[in-house]
Amino acid sequence: MDLRIRAMTPDDCEAVAAVRIDGWRWAYAGLMPRAYLDALSVEADAARRRGRLADGDGTVVNVVAERDGAVVGWACFGPCRDEDAPPGAEELYALYVRPDNVSTGVGRALMDTWLERATAGGRSPLLLWVLEENDRARRFYEKAGFTPDGAREPFEAGGVDVPEVRYARTLTRAG
């Protein structure tokens, strides 16, 4: 059951979309309306992923976690999109793990990959957004050295406000 982290390819788009949608439905159950989560489409998400990979300029990095030939996790990161971010800031746009692989080290391996690449590239601070009420994800990010930085923004899902909070971590050359 070796875990391998590798660059995402266009052939992974369907599997990554399934990881993301299943991850949303599992992690956000009770935080977002069930109808909103049920309406998410793997096919539409996979098409968006293919388009983003094809149109990408290399600044956004997509990696997958693969176990026994199956994609079990995905992370995406790149330049921070926040207007108030300092130069050199990088953002984790997404990190999802198949629900049956939560707490097996997949998320940690994806996080470690991001931290290693950001450290090697001299990127800092690292920022990410998480649903304010997503306690499990917040604990995960806090264990990885991230702390809330006070920024908060609205996010609307199916007519319900589910605010996000920003987490930050400063890296040194040693990580």
N, C-alpha and C positions, 0 to 999 in steps of 0.2 A: 504494500500500500504506500509506495513512495509518492511523495508530492513533488511536482515539478512546476516552477513558475517560468512562464515563457511569454514572448510577445504574442499578442492577439493577431490573428489573421482573418481575412474575410470569411474563411471557412468556419470560423468560430462564432459568427454573428448570431446564428440561430440558438446555439447553446448559451451564449452570453445573455441573450434576451430572455431566455427561460430562467437563467440564474437570477437576473435582475427582477423579473416579474414575480417569480416564486418568492424571492427575498422580500419584495415589497409586501406581498400578500401575507407573509408570515410575520415580518417585523412590524408592520404597521397595522395589523389587526387590532381593532379597538382604538386606534389613533386616527384613522381615516375611515370615511364611510365605506362599508362593505361593497356597495354598488360601484363606487369609484374604483376600488381595487379589482373587482370582478370584471370591469370593463377594459382593463389593461390588456393589450394584445401583443402576444409574442411575435406574431408576424409583422405588425407595424413597427415594433421596437427593433426587430432584426433589420428591417429595411432602413431605419434611421441609422443604425450602427454601420451598415454597409456604406451608406452615403457619407457618414462622417469619416470613416477610414479612407475612402476614396478621395475625399476632398481635403484630408488633413495635410498639414505642412510639416509634420514631424515634431511640433511643439507639445502636442497632447500625446501622452503615452498610455496605451492600453495593454494590460498584462492579464493573463489568465492563470489560474491554478488548475493543474490537471492531475488527476489521480486515476491510475489504471486506465488511461486513455480517455477519460471523461472529464469535461470541464466542470469543476465544482466551485469555482470562485472567479471573480473578476474585479479588477481595480482600474481606475482611470484617473490620471493626474496631469497637471501642466501649470502654465502660468496662472497666477491668481487673477480672477475676474473682478474682484472688488476694487472700486475706485479709490478707497482709502488705504489699500495695501501698499506697503513700501516696495521700492525696486528690489527685485530678486525673490519676492514672495512666490511661493508655489501653493497650489490648492489641490486637495484631494477632491475630485468631483464625485467619485463613486467608489464604494467598496462593498461588494455583496458576495455572500456565500450561500450555496444551496442549503436550505433549512436542515437537511439530514447530515450536513457537514459542519454545523455550528458547534463551536467548542472542541474542534478536533485539530486546531492549529492552522487551518487554511487562512482565516482572516489575519492571524498574526504573521504568517508567511507573506501575505500580500502587503501588509503594513511594513514589514521589514524591508521588502523590496523597494517600496517607495522611500523609506528613510535612507537606505543605502544609496539610492540614485540621487536623492536630493543632497545628501552629504557630499558625495563625490562631485556633484555639479556645483557645489557652493551655494545652493538655494537655501534661503532662510528669510523670514520665518515661514513655517508651514501652516496653512490654514485649512479648515474644513467646516462645513455646515452640517448640523444634525438636528433632527426634530427635537424640540424642547422636551417633549414628554417621552422620548425614546430612551428610557433609563438603561436598557441593556447596551445600546450603542455608546451612550455617554460613558458608561463604566469601561467599555472596551477602549475608547479613545483616551480616557484618563489613565488607564494602565500603560498606555503607550507614551505617556508623558505630555499629553495635551491638556490644556485648561481653558475654560471659557474666558473670552477676552472682553465680554460686555456687549458685543454686537448682537443684535437680534433683528430678524426680518420676518415679514409675514409670508406664509405659503398657504395657498388655498387649494383644497382638494375636494372636489364634489360639493362645493358650496360651504365647506367647513374650514375655519381658520385653524391651521396646524403650524404655529410659528416655529421657526428655526433659530438656533443659537450658533454663534461661531466659536470654534475652538482654535487655539494657536499653540505652536511649539517653536521655540528658537533652537536652531541646530548650531553646533560648533563643528569644527573640522573633524573632531573625533566622534561626532554624532550625538 
